Amino acid sequence: MEQYTVTGMSCAACSARVEKAVSAVPGVTSCSVSLLTNSMGVEGTASSDAVIAAVVEAGYGASVKGASDAKGSSSSAAMNEDALADHETPVLKKRLVSSLGFLIVLMYFSMGHMMWGWPLPAFFAENHVAMGLLQLLLTTIIMVINQKFFINGFKGLIHKAPNMDTLVALGSGASFVYSTYALFMMTDAQVKGDAAAVMSYMHEFYFESAAMILTLITVGKMLEARSKGKTTDALKSLMKLAPKTAMVIRNGAEVEVPIEQVKKGDLFVVRPGENIPVDGTVLEGHSAVNEAALTGESIPVDKEPGDLVSAATVNQSGFIRCEATRVGEDTTLSQIIKMVSDAAATKAPIAKVADKVSGVFVPAVITIAVITTLGWLLLGETIGFALARGISVLVISCPCALGLATPVAIMVGNGMGAKNGILFKTAVSLEETGKVQIVALDKTGTITSGEPKVTDMIPAEGITETELLSMAYALEKKSEHPLARAILAKAEEMNLNAEEVTDFTALPGNGLSAKLGDQELFGGNLKFISTKATVTEELKKQADALAEKGKTPLFFSRGKELIGIIAVADVIKEDSPQAVKELQNMGIHVVMLTGDNERTAKAVGAQAGVDEVIAGVLPDGKENVIRKLKQSGRVAMVGDGINDAPALTRADIGIAIGAGTDIAIDAADVVLMKSRLSDVPAAIRLSRATLTNIHQNLFWAFFYNCVGIPLAMGIWIPIFGWKLNPMFGAAAMSLSSFCVVSNALRLNFFDMHRADKDKKIKPIQREEIKSMEKTLKVEGMMCPHCEARVKKVLEALPGVESAVCSHKEGTAVVTLTEDVAFDVLKKAIEDADYKVIG
C-alpha cells in the first residue's frame, strides 16, 4: 500500500470526493482516504504521479508520504511524528482569538445597543447608516480572517464537489450579501427622509449572523482539531520511543552514532538504564529488560546470550553486548508503528454507510436550503425571514460528524490496542474481531507453553526422587530428543550434576541406553523398557493414569532393575483456563486443534476447559478444519507456527501469538505481542467496545441532522412556534463534530481486561467432531495411477469427504465428515489390491 498525505479536506464530502477521483484512475485496485489523519492509502499499479494528478484535479493537494525521506526508519519515524503533530489547533486558535476580538465589538453595536440599550457615541446613535457601515466593516474583517472557508468552499463548488466549507461560505455569504443590500436600501431611504423605512431596513441586518457563523464554526473546528490530535496520542507515543543514537563497536572502540547509521551485523553495547537501539541477539552479558513499551507487560524479562532483544525496550540491570539483526524499518517497533499507521489509513466496512451519505449530503442540503427559502417566500414571508430559514439549514447541517464517526473511534481503538500489546492490522480486523462466534485455538504454543516440562516423578521402591532424576539426567544429557530437554531443565533447576556415561545409543522411537561405570542405564517408553526390566502392574496403572492426563511417562532402569517413571508434558499456560472461560462467558464456542492422539488431546482440553477438541489434525489439515468450522459461524483462528499460516488466512480473523514465527504474524489480522492467551478475549472486548462507539457516533450524527434540518427549515413554526436563529444553527454545527470526537476519546478509559461486563452473544449450535482426519500407511502404490485408484475407493465410502494419497510417502490422508472405522477404510483399500500396514 502506497500512502499519501492529502491537503485541503475539511469534511466527509471532501474525503468521499478524493476517494472517488483516485478510484477512477486506471490501475488503482483500492483507495481509502482518512479525514482524521489527512492520509490516503492506495493499492494497485497506478503511478504516484497519476494518483496525485487525480487528487489535484478534484480540487485538493497530495504528496507521497515520506517522499523526501532517504535516511531510514529513524528519520521516517520523526517525519511521521511531525506529520501527526497537531498543526491545525494553533492556527485555528489564532484565527479564533482575532475573530472574537472583532465579533465582540460587532455584537456590542448590533445587539447590545438595539436589544439592551447599551450606550453608543452620539454619532452612531443618531446616524443609522454609519452604524450599518461599521457593522459591514467589522464583518468584512472577520470574513477576511476566516477566508479559508470561502476559498475551500467555492473551490469545491467550482469542481462540482461541494463540502462543509461550501455550506458555511454560502450561509455566511448570503447573510452578508443580503445585509449589504439592506444597507444600500436604508441609505436610499435616509436620503429620501423616510424614517420608518430606515428603521425597517435596520432590522434586516444579518451582519452579526454572518460573522457569528464563521466564528462559531471556527470554535468547533478548533475543538475538533484538538480532539483529533488526541486520538493519535498512542501512535505518537510509540514514535517517541524510537531511540535516536546507538553505542556501536567500531575498530574495537565504542562509538556513539545516529540510529540510521546502524547496519545489520553491527555490534552494539547497552548499559543499565539505556534503551536498546535496534533489534538484536545478546552475545555477552546477562540482564533484565523491560519490554513494556512493546508488549505492555511491566515485569522485566531476563536476557542471556542467545536471547533476542528489541528496539525501544529498556535494559534495567546488566551490561550486554549484542549483534544487530533488524535495523531501520525492519525493527519490531517500526513494524508496530507501520501496522497502526496502515490500520488508520484503511476503512472499516461500517464507514461505507457514512461515506455514501456524505457523497450526496452537501448537494442535498443546498437543495433543501433553496427550497426552504423559496417556500417561505411563496407563503408570503419577507425576504429576510425566508433567507434566515435557508441560512439556518445551510449552517446547521454537518457532514463532518458523519465523516468522523468511524475513523476517530478506529484510531483510538487501534491506539489502545497498541498500548496493550494488541495490534490490529486494518480497520476491518478491528471491526470484525468482535463479531466472532467460534475461536479455534492451536494447542502447542497457544494453549500450552510449547516446551515440555517434568510434571511428575514416581521413583521405584527404595529409590529417591533425586537418585531417579540424577540417573535420568546422566542418560538424557546426550539425547537430542525434545522430551530430554525437560529432564535437563528440571535437573539444572535442582542443581544436580550429571555423571559422564559411555556407550550412549539412541534407538529412534524406542529409547536410550548407556553405561554409567559398570552399570547399564536404559530409558524409554513402556514397550522398550519392558524388554530390559520388570515393570510392576501398579507402576503400569500409574503410567496409564498419567497418560490419561495427557502426560508422557518415561521409564528408566538400572540394569534389570526399574528405578522409576518421570512424566513429561507440554503444560498449559497459567492464564489459558481463565482466557477460555472468558471467551465462553462471551457466548463464544472454543475449539482446540491438535495433532495429538484423542486421549492426550482430551486430557489437555479438559484442563483448559474448551468446548470441543479436534484431535489428530495434521499440520496441513488445519486449514480444512477451519473451512468446516466456518459453516457454523464466524471463526477466529489463534496460532503461532508456520503450519498455522494457511489456517490463519482461511479464518475470518487470524490471530497470531507474538512469540510465533514471522510467517504466522504476516498471515494474521491481529497480532498479540505478549503471547498471552488472555489477550484474545481482550482483543474481542476492545473490538466490541469500538464498534459500539462507532454505532453511537453514527446514531448521533444522523439523529442530529434529522432533527436539526427540519427545525432550521421552520417546519415547527406553524405548530409550536419554534424558530431557529442562524447563529444558534452555527453553534449546533460546531458542537456536533466536537461531541462525536469526544465520545470516541472515551475509549481511552476502556478496560479491555475487565470481564464482568461482557455481553453474551447467542451461542452457536454445533455437533462435536470426534476426528477430522485419519492417516493410513499404504503399501503397493507405485505411481499417480495407483494414487488415483486408492483415492477413488476411499471417497466412495460414506462419511469420507476427501482423500489425499501419495505413492512417494506411502500414505493416504482421509478427511472425514463422521467417524469411519479404521477397518472399513482398510477393507476398501485392500479390496483394491493394496495393503494397509498401519
Secondary structure, DSSP 8 states (H G I E B T S, - for coil): -EEEEEES--SHHHHHHHHHHHHTSTTEEEEEEETTTTEEEEEES--HHHHHHHHHHTT-EEEETTTT--S-HHHHHHHHHHHHS--HHHHHHHHHHHHHHHHHHHHIIIIIHHHH-----HHHHH-HHHHHHHHHHHHHHHHHHTHHHHHHHHHHHHTT---HHHHHHHHHHHHHHHHHHHHHHHHHHHHHT-HHHHHHHHTT--HHHHHHHHHHHHHHHHHHHHHHHHHTHHHHHHHHTS-SEEEEEETTEEEEEEGGG--TT-EEEE-TT-B--SEEEEEE--EEEE-HHHH---S-EEE-TT-EE-TT-EE-SS-EEEEEEE-GGGSHHHHHHHHHHHHHHS--TTHHHHHHHHHHHHHHHHHHHHHHHHHHHHTT--HHHHHHHHHHHHHH--HHHHHHHHHHHHHHHHHHHHHTTEEESSHHHHHHHTT-SEEEEEIIIIIEEEEEEEEEEEE-TT--HHHHHHHHHHHHTT---HHHHHHHHHHHHTT------EEEEEETTTEEEEEETTEEEEEE-HHHHTTTS---HHHHHHHHHHHHTT-EEEEEEETTEEEEEEEEEEEE-TTHHHHHHHHHHTT-EEEEE-SS-HHHHHHHHHHHT-SEEEBS--GGGHHHHHHHHTTTS-EEEEE-SGGGHHHHHHSSEEEEETTS-HHHHHH-SEEETT--TTHHHHHHHHHHHHHHHHHHHHHHHHHHHHHHHHHHHTTTHHHH-----HHHHHHHHHHHHHHHHHHHHGGGG--TT--TT------------SBSEEEEEEE---SHHHHHHHHHHHHTSTTEEEEEEETTTTEEEEEESS---HHHHHHHHHTTT-EE--
